[in-house]
Amino acid sequence: MKTEYLYRIEAIRDDYGILACAELKIRKYSIIKKTKCGVWIKEYEFGNFNDKRFVNLERRKQYASETLEKSLDCFYHKKRRQVEILTAQLEWAERQFREVARSIIKDGKICKKQY
C-alpha cells in the first residue's frame, strides 16, 4: 500500500444530526499500523491513541478508502442504497395511509369508505 492516509467522504451534519447543507466533508485518517488484511487508523484528530479503528481493505464495504476517488464512489453507492431503502419505506407507509384513509370510525365501528 502506497498511501499513509485513508479517506472518507461524509455529509456535513450539525450538532443534532441534521444535515447542515448539501456540502460534503473529506476526512483524512492517519494510518497507525498495517496488517496483511488491512490497516489500523487513528479515528480522531485530537484524541487518545486508543481512538483507533480497523479497516479491512479486502472487503467491499470499507469505512475509509485508499484514494479520494474510491471514497467518493463508496459514498455514492451508500447514498444510492439509502435512497432505495427510504423510497421503499415511503411507499409502504403511503399504502398503509391509503388503507386507513379508506376506513373511518363511526360510533366505535370501522366502516369502509368508497373513494
C-alpha positions as CSV (number, residue, x, y, z in Angstrom):
1,M,0.0,0.0,0.0
2,K,1.4,3.4,-1.1
3,T,-0.6,5.8,1.0
4,E,-0.1,6.8,4.6
5,Y,-3.7,8.0,4.9
6,L,-7.2,6.7,4.3
7,Y,-10.1,8.9,3.2
8,R,-13.8,9.0,3.9
9,I,-16.4,11.4,2.5
10,E,-19.4,12.3,4.7
11,A,-22.3,14.7,4.5
12,I,-22.0,17.7,6.9
13,R,-24.3,17.5,9.9
14,D,-25.0,19.9,12.7
15,D,-24.8,19.0,16.4
16,Y,-28.3,17.5,16.3
17,G,-27.5,15.1,13.5
18,I,-29.5,17.1,10.9
19,L,-27.9,17.8,7.5
20,A,-26.5,21.3,7.7
21,C,-26.1,21.8,4.0
22,A,-25.6,20.0,0.8
23,E,-21.8,20.0,1.2
24,L,-19.5,17.0,1.6
25,K,-16.6,16.7,4.0
26,I,-13.5,14.8,3.3
27,R,-12.0,13.1,6.4
28,K,-8.3,12.1,6.3
29,Y,-7.2,9.4,8.7
30,S,-3.6,8.6,9.6
31,I,-2.6,5.0,9.3
32,I,-1.2,3.7,12.6
33,K,-0.4,0.1,11.7
34,K,-0.5,-2.1,8.6
35,T,-1.5,-5.7,8.7
36,K,-1.9,-8.3,5.9
37,C,-5.7,-7.7,5.8
38,G,-6.0,-4.0,6.4
39,V,-4.9,-1.1,8.5
40,W,-5.5,0.5,11.8
41,I,-6.3,4.2,11.6
42,K,-6.4,6.9,14.2
43,E,-10.1,7.8,14.2
44,Y,-10.0,11.2,15.9
45,E,-7.6,14.0,15.0
46,F,-7.1,15.3,18.6
47,G,-7.8,12.1,20.5
48,N,-6.4,9.4,22.7
49,F,-4.2,6.8,20.9
50,N,-6.9,4.3,21.9
51,D,-9.3,6.0,19.5
52,K,-8.4,3.7,16.6
53,R,-10.4,1.7,14.1
54,F,-9.6,-1.3,11.9
55,V,-10.3,-1.0,8.2
56,N,-10.3,-4.3,6.2
57,L,-9.0,-3.3,2.8
58,E,-10.1,-6.6,1.3
59,R,-13.8,-6.0,1.9
60,R,-16.3,-4.4,-0.5
61,K,-17.7,-2.1,2.2
62,Q,-15.0,-0.1,3.9
63,Y,-15.1,2.6,6.5
64,A,-12.4,4.6,4.6
65,S,-10.6,4.2,1.3
66,E,-7.1,4.5,0.0
67,T,-8.0,7.2,-2.6
68,L,-10.4,10.1,-2.8
69,E,-11.9,8.7,-6.0
70,K,-12.7,5.4,-4.3
71,S,-14.1,7.1,-1.2
72,L,-16.3,9.2,-3.4
73,D,-17.5,6.1,-5.2
74,C,-18.3,4.4,-1.9
75,F,-20.2,7.5,-0.7
76,Y,-22.2,7.5,-3.9
77,H,-23.2,3.8,-3.6
78,K,-24.0,4.2,0.1
79,K,-26.3,7.1,-0.6
80,R,-27.9,5.3,-3.6
81,R,-28.7,2.3,-1.4
82,Q,-30.1,4.7,1.3
83,V,-32.4,6.3,-1.2
84,E,-33.7,2.8,-2.3
85,I,-34.4,1.8,1.2
86,L,-36.1,5.1,2.2
87,T,-38.2,5.0,-1.1
88,A,-39.4,1.5,-0.2
89,Q,-40.3,2.6,3.3
90,L,-42.2,5.7,2.0
91,E,-44.1,3.5,-0.5
92,W,-45.1,1.1,2.3
93,A,-46.2,4.0,4.6
94,E,-48.3,5.5,1.7
95,R,-50.0,2.2,1.1
96,Q,-50.9,1.9,4.8
97,F,-52.1,5.5,4.8
98,R,-54.4,4.9,1.9
99,E,-55.9,1.9,3.7
100,V,-56.5,3.9,6.8
101,A,-58.0,6.8,4.7
102,R,-60.5,4.4,3.2
103,S,-61.7,3.4,6.6
104,I,-63.4,5.8,9.0
105,I,-64.6,5.2,12.5
106,K,-68.3,5.9,13.3
107,D,-69.7,5.1,16.7
108,G,-66.8,2.9,17.5
109,K,-67.1,0.8,14.4
110,I,-64.8,0.8,11.4
111,C,-66.7,1.4,8.2
112,K,-65.3,1.1,4.7
113,K,-65.5,4.3,2.8
114,Q,-65.6,4.1,-1.0
115,Y,-63.4,6.5,-3.0
